[in-house]
Amino acid sequence: MKLSDWARKQGIRYLTAWRWFKAGQLPVPARQLPTGTILVEEPNPDGRTVRYARVSAADQKDDLQRQVQRLQAFAREQGWTDFDVVTEIGSGLNGKRKQLLRVLRDPKGSRIVVENRDRLARFGFEMVEAALAAAGKRIVVVEEGEVTDDLVRDLLEILTSACGRLYGRRSARKRARRALEAMGCG
């Protein structure tokens, strides 16, 4: 579509869109024909695909990069070319993960690709999935098999979260491990 049509559709002036194009700041792909006409490519009608990767701790950054690479390969296999990469370091139990909340609130994202269900959320995955489906979005899980994390690891995550609130984040993991060991689970 012509840049002028695109600008009108977006509710901005043509001159503003033209300046964005010249500055390389136009939020959509565009090209200029030899005649001078600027054509804007329509975004993917399916919406944007977001690859979401998460690890629990900063010392797992290598795992995070491998996760991103696997998600990228999967997205390309599916033929999804319009995608963003969102990475995050934080507990799967934390309901206030900034990057995940941004992804969930994005009206342009129609598909969220995760490697395993627990990368999105440790608990309540089905509720998040249902809420997104009601909004016309979907979650794609690359490894659909049951999560291999055992009960002790999930319990450790719950205890870590609780200890973090009680004692502060720095000593939470250590205290949670001690609690599990005292229970005979560690």
C-alpha positions as CSV (number, residue, x, y, z in Angstrom):
1,M,0.0,0.0,0.0
2,K,1.1,3.6,-0.6
3,L,2.7,5.4,2.3
4,S,0.0,8.0,2.2
5,D,-2.7,5.3,2.6
6,W,-0.7,3.7,5.4
7,A,-0.4,7.0,7.3
8,R,-4.1,7.7,7.0
9,K,-4.9,4.2,8.3
10,Q,-2.5,4.8,11.3
11,G,-4.0,8.2,12.0
12,I,-0.8,10.1,11.4
13,R,0.1,12.8,8.9
14,Y,1.8,11.8,5.6
15,L,4.7,14.2,6.3
16,T,5.4,12.4,9.6
17,A,5.4,9.0,8.0
18,W,7.6,10.3,5.2
19,R,10.1,11.7,7.7
20,W,10.1,8.3,9.6
21,F,10.8,6.5,6.3
22,K,13.7,8.8,5.4
23,A,15.1,8.4,9.0
24,G,14.7,4.6,8.8
25,Q,12.3,4.7,11.7
26,L,9.1,3.5,10.0
27,P,7.7,0.7,12.2
28,V,6.9,-1.5,9.1
29,P,8.9,-2.6,6.1
30,A,8.8,-0.1,3.2
31,R,10.6,0.5,-0.1
32,Q,10.8,3.3,-2.6
33,L,10.1,2.6,-6.3
34,P,12.2,4.3,-9.0
35,T,9.2,6.6,-9.6
36,G,9.5,7.9,-6.0
37,T,6.4,6.2,-4.7
38,I,6.9,4.6,-1.3
39,L,5.2,1.3,-0.7
40,V,4.6,0.0,2.8
41,E,4.3,-3.8,3.2
42,E,1.3,-4.9,5.1
43,P,2.1,-6.7,8.3
44,N,1.5,-10.4,8.5
45,P,-2.3,-10.9,8.7
46,D,-1.8,-13.7,11.3
47,G,0.0,-11.2,13.5
48,R,3.4,-11.4,14.9
49,T,5.0,-14.5,16.4
50,V,6.9,-14.0,19.7
51,R,9.5,-16.5,20.7
52,Y,9.7,-16.5,24.5
53,A,12.6,-18.0,26.3
54,R,13.2,-18.0,30.0
55,V,15.7,-19.4,32.5
56,S,15.6,-19.2,36.3
57,A,19.0,-17.9,37.1
58,A,21.7,-15.6,35.6
59,D,24.2,-18.5,35.5
60,Q,22.0,-20.2,32.9
61,K,22.6,-17.6,30.1
62,D,24.2,-20.3,27.9
63,D,21.0,-22.4,28.2
64,L,19.0,-19.3,27.4
65,Q,20.9,-18.7,24.1
66,R,20.5,-22.4,23.1
67,Q,16.8,-22.1,23.9
68,V,16.5,-19.1,21.6
69,Q,18.3,-20.9,18.8
70,R,16.0,-23.9,19.0
71,L,12.9,-21.6,19.0
72,Q,14.3,-19.8,16.0
73,A,14.8,-23.0,14.1
74,F,11.3,-24.2,14.9
75,A,9.7,-20.9,13.8
76,R,11.6,-21.0,10.5
77,E,10.5,-24.6,10.0
78,Q,6.9,-23.5,10.4
79,G,7.4,-20.6,7.8
80,W,6.9,-17.9,10.4
81,T,9.1,-15.0,9.3
82,D,7.6,-12.1,11.3
83,F,8.8,-12.8,14.8
84,D,10.3,-11.2,17.9
85,V,12.6,-12.7,20.4
86,V,11.9,-12.1,24.1
87,T,14.2,-13.5,26.7
88,E,13.9,-13.3,30.5
89,I,15.7,-14.5,33.6
90,G,13.4,-15.1,36.4
91,S,11.4,-17.7,38.3
92,G,8.5,-19.4,36.5
93,L,6.5,-18.7,39.6
94,N,6.9,-15.0,39.5
95,G,3.7,-13.4,38.2
96,K,5.4,-10.0,37.7
97,R,7.9,-10.9,34.9
98,K,8.1,-7.7,32.9
99,Q,9.0,-9.2,29.6
100,L,6.2,-11.9,29.7
101,L,3.6,-9.3,30.7
102,R,4.7,-7.1,27.8
103,V,4.3,-10.1,25.4
104,L,0.9,-11.0,26.8
105,R,-0.4,-7.4,26.5
106,D,0.9,-6.9,23.0
107,P,-2.1,-6.6,20.7
108,K,0.0,-7.3,17.6
109,G,1.3,-10.6,18.8
110,S,-0.9,-13.5,17.8
111,R,1.4,-16.5,18.6
112,I,3.7,-17.1,21.5
113,V,6.2,-19.9,20.9
114,V,7.9,-21.6,24.0
115,E,10.1,-24.6,24.2
116,N,8.3,-26.2,27.2
117,R,5.2,-25.3,29.1
118,D,7.1,-24.5,32.2
119,R,9.1,-21.8,30.4
120,L,5.9,-19.7,30.3
121,A,4.6,-20.6,33.7
122,R,5.2,-23.3,36.3
123,F,1.5,-23.4,37.3
124,G,-1.6,-22.1,35.6
125,F,-0.4,-22.7,32.0
126,E,-3.9,-23.9,31.0
127,M,-5.5,-20.7,32.4
128,V,-3.1,-18.5,30.5
129,E,-3.6,-20.5,27.3
130,A,-7.4,-20.2,27.7
131,A,-7.3,-16.5,28.3
132,L,-5.1,-16.0,25.2
133,A,-7.4,-18.2,23.1
134,A,-10.3,-16.0,24.1
135,A,-8.3,-13.0,22.7
136,G,-7.6,-14.8,19.5
137,K,-4.0,-15.6,20.4
138,R,-2.4,-19.0,20.8
139,I,0.6,-20.6,22.6
140,V,2.7,-23.0,20.6
141,V,4.8,-25.5,22.7
142,V,7.7,-27.0,20.8
143,E,8.3,-29.9,23.2
144,E,4.7,-31.0,23.9
145,G,5.9,-33.9,26.1
146,E,5.2,-33.8,29.8
147,V,7.5,-31.5,31.7
148,T,10.4,-33.5,33.0
149,D,10.8,-31.5,36.2
150,D,10.1,-33.6,39.2
151,L,8.0,-32.7,42.2
152,V,11.1,-31.8,44.3
153,R,12.2,-29.1,41.8
154,D,8.7,-27.6,41.7
155,L,8.6,-27.7,45.5
156,L,12.0,-25.9,45.5
157,E,10.6,-23.2,43.2
158,I,7.6,-22.7,45.5
159,L,9.8,-22.6,48.6
160,T,12.2,-20.2,46.9
161,S,9.4,-17.8,46.1
162,A,8.1,-17.9,49.7
163,C,11.5,-17.5,51.2
164,G,12.2,-14.6,48.8
165,R,9.2,-12.8,50.2
166,L,10.1,-13.6,53.8
167,Y,13.9,-13.2,53.8
168,G,14.8,-11.3,50.6
169,R,15.9,-12.6,47.3
170,R,19.6,-13.1,48.1
171,S,19.2,-15.9,50.6
172,A,16.0,-17.4,49.3
173,R,17.4,-20.2,47.3
174,K,19.8,-21.3,50.1
175,R,17.0,-21.3,52.7
176,A,14.7,-23.2,50.4
177,R,17.3,-25.9,49.9
178,R,17.8,-26.2,53.6
179,A,14.1,-26.5,54.2
180,L,13.9,-29.3,51.6
181,E,16.9,-31.1,53.2
182,A,15.2,-30.8,56.6
183,M,12.1,-32.4,55.2
184,G,14.2,-35.2,53.7
185,C,13.5,-34.2,50.1
186,G,16.8,-32.7,49.1
